[in-house]
Amino acid sequence: MYKKIMLPILGAILLCSNLAITQENQWNSARPDGHAPISVMGDHYHKKGEFMLSYSFMSMWMEDNLKSTDDISNEDIYQDFMVAPQKMHMHMHMHMLGLMYAPSNQVTLMVMGNYISNSMELKTRMGVNFITESNGLGDITVSSLIKIMNTNRQSLHGNFGISIPTGDIDQRDATPMMNDAKLAYPMQLGSGTWDPNLGLTYLGQSDKFSWGAQSMYKFRLGENSENYTFGNRFDLVGWGAIKISDYFSLSTSLSYFDIQKIDGFDADLNPMIMPLFNTDNSGRSQLDVGIGTNLFVPKGSLKNLRIGAEIKIPAYQKVNGIQMKNTLMATFGVQNTIGHKE
């Protein structure tokens, strides 16, 4: 499946590369399309001595349920479970703060932390509606971006990092069945494990266009304190952007992810209560189409300030067992580079 997704994107990259200007100058971040769509993390490195501060807000909506690729009704869910999820509004990284610093031209260091807020609407077999919520600090990610090449307006770098388990995995809330009930796996704030991630990012430019692709793989190491391990995750995204002016660009993207099933289980979660308490109903693959924009300030007192926004809509999704249906993801972000040199 990964090859089927990767080959068309790599083919498009090679085609764009052949169209790129042939003069020996470097890929340039100091333009509105000089970064990937705002939802792509670790898409660019910096020159020696540069800092970049960033803030982003990400929100994801879910509604109704899927069984594999098909819709499933509440009535069908109630055949096997006492509760059916209805809607989930997940501020997946409600507030994400990032810091990047380049100690050399070859290496950029990055640290990212986030505050997460989730809410889920549910309905019991007896017709009782209720809402559960979780919020708090998520896992912290520490990464390095290693430049491999930057020539002829094409750039390639490696992404190497690890997610530190600072997010709580014992989030609880009141339900009709219990005042202090353990919340489902998707409502927890972290993984509870140390999770390395490896990736590769390609960038290319011409005078009016830019394009790129990134592949990332996150590994889960060991078992957390609640005796389960989230599934490994593979992400692949390709994008293209057009420079409308020195200040403004528009982008489109195609992104795919695959998450494996949860291994083990939390003894506090009764798999007969609701689908998301059962680890057989975990793991999914999804293909999203995105539209985004970047606003960049090239000069003046706000020089190097970048504001980005992007929305993503699922074009295809397949889940293991029964899970909620993703409907929309929106990301907004602000970035500011300090000590930028041309």
C-alpha positions as a printed Julia matrix, in Angstrom:
342×3 Matrix{Float64}:
   0.0    0.0     0.0
   2.83   2.38    0.86
   4.42   1.83   -2.57
   1.13   2.59   -4.33
   0.93   5.93   -2.52
   4.62   6.85   -2.79
   5.26   6.14   -6.48
   2.88   8.79   -7.93
   4.22  11.43   -5.52
   7.85  10.58   -6.28
   7.05  10.65  -10.01
   5.55  14.13   -9.66
   8.63  15.29   -7.75
  10.95  14.05  -10.49
   8.83  15.78  -13.14
   8.93  19.07  -11.22
  12.66  18.63  -10.7
  13.21  18.41  -14.46
  11.28  21.66  -14.88
  13.31  23.46  -12.22
  15.68  26.22  -13.18
  19.16  24.79  -13.85
  21.33  27.54  -12.38
  23.33  26.56   -9.29
  21.51  28.47   -6.55
  20.01  27.18   -3.35
  16.46  26.54   -2.28
  15.21  29.65   -0.5
  12.86  29.82    2.5
  12.5   33.63    2.4
   9.38  33.68    0.2
   5.7   32.94    0.94
   5.89  29.44   -0.53
   9.29  28.79    1.08
   7.73  26.52    3.68
   5.4   23.54    3.36
   1.7   23.82    4.29
   1.41  24.75    7.96
   0.34  21.23    9.06
   3.68  19.72    7.96
   6.21  19.67   10.82
   9.99  19.69   10.39
   9.72  20.72    6.73
  12.72  23.09    6.71
  16.09  23.66    8.34
  17.89  26.91    9.14
  21.25  28.57    8.62
  23.81  28.72   11.43
  22.73  30.97   14.29
  19.08  31.29   13.27
  16.17  30.76   15.68
  12.55  30.2    14.78
   9.65  30.54   17.22
   6.31  29.04   16.22
   2.77  28.72   17.5
   0.07  26.62   15.85
  -3.5   25.66   16.57
  -4.88  22.42   15.18
  -8.45  21.22   15.4
  -9.97  17.96   14.16
 -13.64  17.01   13.92
 -15.18  13.53   13.91
 -18.83  12.57   13.49
 -20.72   9.26   13.24
 -19.0    5.88   12.87
 -17.41   3.59   10.32
 -17.06  -0.17   10.11
 -14.1   -0.68    7.81
 -15.02   1.81    5.03
 -18.81   1.82    5.49
 -21.1    3.87    7.71
 -22.61   2.0    10.66
 -25.73   3.08   12.55
 -26.16   3.46   16.31
 -28.65   0.59   16.26
 -26.05  -1.76   14.8
 -23.48  -0.64   17.37
 -25.98  -1.29   20.19
 -26.13  -4.95   19.15
 -22.71  -5.42   20.76
 -22.05  -2.33   22.88
 -23.83  -0.25   25.52
 -22.63   3.15   24.25
 -22.15   4.62   20.77
 -19.86   7.61   20.06
 -21.66  10.45   18.26
 -19.27  13.37   17.74
 -15.73  14.19   18.74
 -14.18  17.64   18.58
 -10.49  17.07   19.14
  -8.18  20.06   19.54
  -5.46  17.6    18.71
  -2.7   20.09   19.34
  -4.84  22.93   20.59
  -1.82  25.05   21.44
   1.52  23.93   20.0
   4.7   25.86   20.77
   7.92  25.19   18.91
  11.52  26.37   18.98
  14.1   25.7    16.27
  17.8   26.59   16.45
  20.62  25.91   13.99
  24.02  25.41   15.72
  25.51  24.89   12.24
  24.49  25.04    8.59
  24.11  21.26    8.58
  22.04  20.71   11.73
  18.84  22.31   13.03
  17.49  21.35   16.45
  13.76  21.46   17.25
  11.62  21.04   20.36
   7.83  21.07   20.36
   5.32  20.93   23.2
   1.56  21.1    23.14
  -1.6   21.49   25.17
  -4.43  19.15   24.13
  -8.17  19.47   24.64
 -10.66  16.75   23.6
 -14.41  16.43   23.92
 -16.65  13.56   22.81
 -20.42  13.27   22.64
 -21.87   9.8    23.32
 -25.27   8.15   23.53
 -26.25   5.07   25.55
 -28.43   2.23   24.39
 -31.18   3.67   26.65
 -31.04   7.02   24.81
 -29.04   9.04   27.37
 -26.73  11.64   25.82
 -23.56  12.71   27.63
 -20.19  14.36   27.01
 -16.71  13.41   28.21
 -13.71  15.75   28.14
  -9.96  15.55   28.62
  -7.29  18.23   28.56
  -3.71  18.85   29.57
  -0.13  18.79   28.35
   0.73  16.28   25.62
   3.98  14.52   24.76
   7.06  16.65   24.03
   9.01  16.02   20.81
  12.74  16.69   20.44
  14.14  16.45   16.91
  17.1   17.21   14.68
  17.0   18.09   10.99
  20.13  17.06    9.1
  20.81  18.76    5.76
  21.78  16.28    3.05
  21.91  18.59    0.04
  20.8   22.04   -1.15
  21.59  22.82   -4.77
  19.84  23.88   -7.97
  16.81  25.03   -5.92
  16.34  21.53   -4.53
  16.85  20.49   -0.93
  16.87  17.22    0.97
  17.15  16.66    4.71
  16.66  13.88    7.23
  14.3   14.12   10.22
  15.33  12.35   13.43
  13.51  12.74   16.72
  11.89  11.18   19.75
   8.6   11.8    21.52
   8.95  12.0    25.32
   5.97  10.57   27.27
   4.9   13.68   29.2
   1.19  13.39   28.31
  -1.2   11.82   30.86
  -2.7    8.4    29.97
  -5.07   8.22   32.96
  -7.63  10.84   31.95
 -11.05  10.33   33.59
 -14.48  11.97   33.6
 -18.03  11.45   34.84
 -20.36   9.21   32.81
 -23.91   7.84   33.41
 -22.28   4.58   34.55
 -19.5    5.94   36.79
 -18.44   9.28   38.29
 -14.73   8.77   37.67
 -14.59   6.63   34.54
 -11.42   6.0    32.56
 -11.7    7.6    29.12
 -11.19   5.83   25.8
  -7.76   5.45   24.18
  -8.27   8.36   21.69
  -9.15  10.68   24.6
  -5.82  10.18   26.38
  -3.18  12.91   26.08
  -0.06  10.9    25.31
   1.26   7.49   24.33
   3.01   6.61   27.6
   6.04   5.32   25.64
   9.25   6.76   24.21
   8.57   7.0    20.47
  11.43   7.56   17.97
  10.51   9.03   14.6
  12.54   8.95   11.39
  11.84  10.74    8.14
  13.04  12.32    4.93
  11.95  15.68    3.46
  12.44  16.91   -0.12
  11.87  20.52   -1.29
  12.03  22.1    -4.74
  11.43  25.53   -6.29
  11.18  27.45   -9.54
  10.53  31.19   -9.86
   6.76  30.92   -9.27
   6.21  27.41   -7.9
   7.42  25.19   -5.08
   6.81  21.54   -4.27
   7.88  18.93   -1.79
   7.31  15.61   -0.09
   7.9   14.19    3.37
   7.76  10.65    4.71
   7.82   9.96    8.47
   7.66   6.79   10.55
   6.99   6.77   14.3
   7.99   3.69   16.32
   6.53   2.83   19.72
   9.05   1.41   22.18
   7.97  -0.92   24.97
   4.7   -0.92   26.89
   3.27   1.96   28.9
   2.23   1.91   32.56
  -1.32   0.86   31.6
  -0.02  -2.27   29.8
  -0.61  -1.33   26.17
   1.28   0.2    23.25
  -0.15   2.47   20.58
   0.42   1.33   17.0
   3.32   2.52   14.88
   2.44   5.36   12.48
   3.52   6.01    8.88
   2.91   9.42    7.24
   3.49  10.51    3.66
   2.6   13.94    2.28
   3.23  15.66   -1.05
   2.41  19.29   -1.82
   2.67  22.02   -4.42
   2.35  25.8    -4.04
   2.16  28.84   -6.27
   3.71  32.18   -5.36
   1.0   34.78   -5.95
   3.15  37.72   -4.8
   6.11  38.45   -2.54
   3.69  38.25    0.39
   1.19  35.52   -0.48
   1.03  31.91   -1.74
  -1.58  29.17   -2.2
  -0.95  25.44   -1.76
  -2.57  22.09   -2.22
  -1.53  18.77   -0.69
  -2.21  15.06   -0.72
  -1.41  13.25    2.53
  -1.67   9.62    3.62
  -1.24   8.02    7.02
  -1.45   4.48    8.35
  -1.69   3.68   12.07
  -1.34   0.11   13.31
  -3.57  -1.44   15.99
  -3.0   -1.02   19.71
  -1.04  -3.9    21.25
  -2.25  -4.98   24.7
  -5.11  -3.33   26.61
  -5.94  -1.12   29.58
  -7.61  -3.25   32.27
  -9.76  -0.25   33.33
 -11.5   -0.17   29.94
 -14.28  -2.75   29.52
 -14.36  -3.64   25.81
 -18.1   -4.39   26.04
 -19.04  -0.83   27.01
 -18.23   1.0    23.76
 -16.27   0.38   20.55
 -13.39   2.72   21.48
 -12.72   0.7    24.65
 -11.9   -2.36   22.51
  -8.41  -2.4    20.98
  -9.71  -4.47   18.05
 -11.28  -1.15   17.03
  -7.97   0.68   16.64
  -5.66   1.42   13.74
  -6.69   3.08   10.5
  -5.48   4.36    7.13
  -6.57   7.62    5.52
  -5.96   9.8     2.48
  -6.58  13.57    2.83
  -6.77  16.43    0.35
  -5.58  19.8     1.68
  -5.84  23.45    0.64
  -3.67  26.06    2.32
  -2.2   29.53    2.23
   0.9   31.3     3.55
   1.3   35.02    4.24
   4.95  36.1     4.49
   6.42  39.49    5.39
   9.67  39.97    3.4
  10.7   43.37    4.79
   9.99  45.99    7.44
   9.58  45.65   11.2
   7.73  42.31   10.82
  10.28  40.84    8.42
  10.31  36.98    8.31
   6.91  36.69   10.0
   4.86  33.9     8.44
   1.15  33.18    8.98
  -0.26  29.95    7.57
  -3.62  28.2     7.41
  -4.75  24.88    5.94
  -7.82  22.67    5.88
  -7.81  18.94    5.13
 -10.76  16.8     4.08
 -10.62  12.97    3.98
 -10.89  11.5     0.5
 -10.63   7.91    1.77
 -10.52   6.28    5.17
 -10.52   2.68    6.34
 -10.64   1.64    9.98
 -10.1   -1.6    11.84
 -13.41  -2.7    13.39
 -15.69   0.19   14.39
 -14.34   3.72   14.84
 -15.41   7.33   14.47
 -15.39   8.97   11.03
 -12.96  11.86   10.5
 -14.65  14.79    8.75
 -12.31  17.81    8.81
  -8.98  19.06   10.11
  -7.94  22.72   10.26
  -4.54  24.17   11.17
  -3.49  27.77   11.8
   0.03  28.86   12.66
   2.45  31.74   13.13
   6.22  31.48   12.65
   8.97  34.06   13.11
  12.62  33.57   12.2
  15.26  35.53   14.15
  18.75  36.16   12.86
  17.74  35.3     9.27
  20.55  35.77    6.73
  20.42  35.67    2.95
